[in-house]
Amino acid sequence: MSDSLDGGVDLTNCDRESIHIPGAILPHGAMLVVDPATMQIEQVAGDTGRLFGKDAAELPGQNLSHLFSPQQVERLHVLLRASSLNRSRHLLDPLMRVVADTPIDASVHLSGDTLMIEVEDADLADRHAVDPLACVQEMFDGLAEAPDLQAFCQMAAERVRSVAGYDRVMVYRFMPDGAGWVFAEALRADMTPFLDLHYPASDIPKQARALYLTSWLRLITEVDYTPAPLVPQINPRTRLPVDMSHATLRDVSPIHREYLRNMGVDASMSISIISEGKLWGLIACHHQTPRRLPRHLRAVCELFGSMFSLQLEARLRAEQLEAQLLSRKALSKIMEALALEDDYAVGLVAQQQLLLDYVAAGGLALRAAQTAGGVAIRVNSGITALGNTPGDEQIGALTDWLTTHMADFEGVFSTDRLGEIFPPAKEYADVASGLLAVSVSREPRDFVLWFRPEVVQSVRWGGDPRKPVEVGPTGTRLTPRRSFEAWSETVRGRSTPWLPSEGDAAFDLRVSLLEIVLRRIDQAARERLRAWQQEQLLMAELDHRVKNTLANIQSLVSQTSRSASSLVAFTEGLNRRIRSMSRAHSLLTQSRWEGVSFEALIREELRAYEAEHPNFVVEGPPLLLAPKTALSLSLAIHELATNAAKYGAFSVSSGRIDVTWQFGINDELNLLWLESGGPLVKTPDRRGFGSTLIERALAIETGGRSVMTFEPAGVKCLISLPASAVERRREGPDPLPETAKKAEAAARTISQTKRILVVEDSALVAMDIEGAIADLGWEVVGPAYRLTEAVSLATDGAFDAALLDVNLDGEMSWGAAAILQDREIPFIFTTGYDSGTVLPDRFANQTVVSKPFRDSDIANALRAILD
């Protein structure tokens, strides 16, 4: 590192150091770089004479079988076949030896397409070598009972020190600006504490932090050592330096070793603390003399770090959830108060006190009392304020600045150092060093702003943060600072930082206020509240219907492709069926999905043939069909008309079609399709998709039935729909289709293959699901198309798993799901709804497959829950 002083030498220059390709290792171990395809040794480093009994110069070009036994080489082959080896895996039993009197530990991992084998001495005398898992259990005993985060981290530092034996163990926490903070510490009694000291972000370069994210543990056994270089330096096969990112023995940056030497540290170990995929901190271990931690203890510490990270993440999430619950309660009060106001702007201003308390409810009640601030509201160019705030002109200038920048922050902006970002704010730092701003209009011109005053504080640094480097004896050579004496800095112009939960609370408020703004345009107060509730319901229902429609279209594609004889036939058939669904949807949209005229639906389907074949009769009493029935019947009439145009009455000019309907004695609706005057009709040899759709889909979708006969004089189809298919009330439950009753009875027989209960009220989707299950070689139980059938099968059926449609013709399937859950039978929800908004808490963790889906989605989900 020899950047010139004019170029700005500081520790950020270390960010350019290629620490992942040092070309050398720690000298106490040995490394073999191997071609995994041939097991030929390509590069060697370290103490091979003591560990392998061979000089390093002899090994390149040899096969691994010259060093390891056939059993050990075979185990290596097994690991390569069974694992990705992205992280190190233990290779050899420490009781085995390459050299007779040297017990060794070895680990392997892949770096790109290169196999790396690392070997060290095994320490069989340590008491934890026999049962390392018991050691981990001891370390975690009582840890979860720590009353708060600081106590939790303090216990972790003490447990690691008791096992690893280092002089000092710190929990080093990263701050939002990248600086480090010694949050907890366990140390030898005669040592100077580092607790609560801060360290500049530049002390740990960016590429080092990146490696901490991919490699949980980093070990330096001795600061003063001579690195053992790789021989040869460049890999002869890849012509590249070897990436040692995951290597335990990777050589350490000389800059970092000098940094440790300046601190009086001779050996160190770092364990990553990772929360939500980010580096939260490190468990940093320091020793004043060389210390070589055996592999089994490193494994214990690495496992502890991983489990500690999970527990830490759970604690942080629990705190955030608690804060969210408090803020949601406060938000409910604000929304309830605004609902009573006719004018949105007046209502918002009237809720200043609630808004001032809102952020405190998000988890800062105690701290807010200590650092009281204020709130300001700018709506319709008017400004009102409560508490300690800047003046109106200053707030106006601030909101003008926010208007130009808010788009970058998605409607929420926060800072604890406003004067550094917006220089005019330095004039009122005593009342507004901290700002949390929420845009409450579609264009960021109206705001709610919370202010926090300046908090003058003293920060204790581990050395002067303004001097992270010093000029070394070689002039411009970068040298880490030598002084780590505690150094105090008085910080001004900053407020108490905003917590993530407070940002979340501000975002929730913005969403809620924007909804009110949109609802209240040109509406009265009570109508606005009703419209909001209706909007939510309609959006969910629209989402459900759109996804169900997409699922039906997907099924049409699948079923049409199976029955089509050519690409042209597939395209034409699919286009016609989609247009039929579109016509039915248009009629439903015109009626706001309240029902469709029976006669209009039939005439709309026959309109395409009216010009050439006007000889048809459509006759029956006026009535409205339920939306679900209308969609199913439109496809059935479409298939009948298409068949008539190809082979029947519409294929000749003399043909005639009569479509009539009437109510039966049990209030059922009977429709008769009768063709005459066409070509002689023959019974087809096989049933196509159209016939299946007519005879089966109506039964599934409506609970009705249809019979199609091929009489010589013309096709005849009798369709009977239950009274529930018509938009008028009827008493008693819908009768179960015969197919469902048979499926229910068959489900009681236990099969040796996997049996899957299918609950789905869409015939097309049910057919697709049946096909997906059949492709797996499994059996379908059901399908059940109504909630009553689903509950019956869930109670008494014999099956291995279930697929449950959430909405069964207007009834939610929670009753059947509860029975399956009580029986401990795994199941999957299928739905067009957003599962996050519709699933009850009881089923919040259930697997959900969203509509429309592919066969592979169903297959993969079933395999997952059955595994």
Buried (B, 14 or more C-beta within 10 A) or exposed (E): BEBEEEEEBEBBBBEEBEBBEBBBBBBBBBBBBBBBEEBBBBBBBBBBEEBBEBEBEBBBEBBBEEBBEEEBBEBBEEBBEEEEBEBBBBBBBBEBBBEEEBBBBBBBBBBEEBBBBBBBBBBEEBEBBEEBEEBBEBBBEEBEEBEEBEEBBBBBBBBBBEBBBBBBBBBBBBEEEEBBBBBBBBBEEEEEEBBEBBBBBBBBBBBBBBBBEEBBBBBBBBBEBEBBBBBEEEBEBBEEBBBBBBBBBBBBBEBBBBBBBBBEBBBBBBBBBBBEEEBBBBBBBBBBEBBBBBBBBBBBBBBBBBBBBEBBBEBBEEBBEEBBEBBEEBBEBBBEBBBEBEEBBEBBBBBBEBBBBBBBBBBBEEEBEEBEBBBBBBBEEEBBBBBBBBEBEBBBBBBEBBBEEBEEBEBBBBBBBBBEEBEEBEEBBEBBBBBBBBBBBEEBBBBBBBBBBBBEEEBBBBBBBEEBBEEBEEEBBBBBBBEBEBBEEEEBBBBBBBBBBBBBBBBBBBEBBBBBBEBBEEBEBEEBBEBBEEEEEEEBBEBBBEBBBBBBBBBBBBBBBEBBEEEEEBEBBBEBBBEBBEBBBEBBEEBEBEBBBBBBBBBBBBEBBEEEBEBBEBEBEEBBBBBBBBBBBBBBBBBBBBBBBEBBBBBEEEBBBBBEBEBEEEEBBBBBBBBBBBBEBEEEEEEBBBBBBBBBBBBBBBBBBBEBEBEEEBBBBBBBBBBBBBBEEBEEEBBBBEBBEEBBEBBEEEBEEBBBBBBBBBBBBBBBBBBBBEEBEBBBBBBBBBBBBBBBBBEEBBBBBBBBBBBBBEBBBBBBBBBBBEEEBBBBBBBBBBBEEBBEEEBEEBBBBBBBBEBEBBBEBBEEBEE
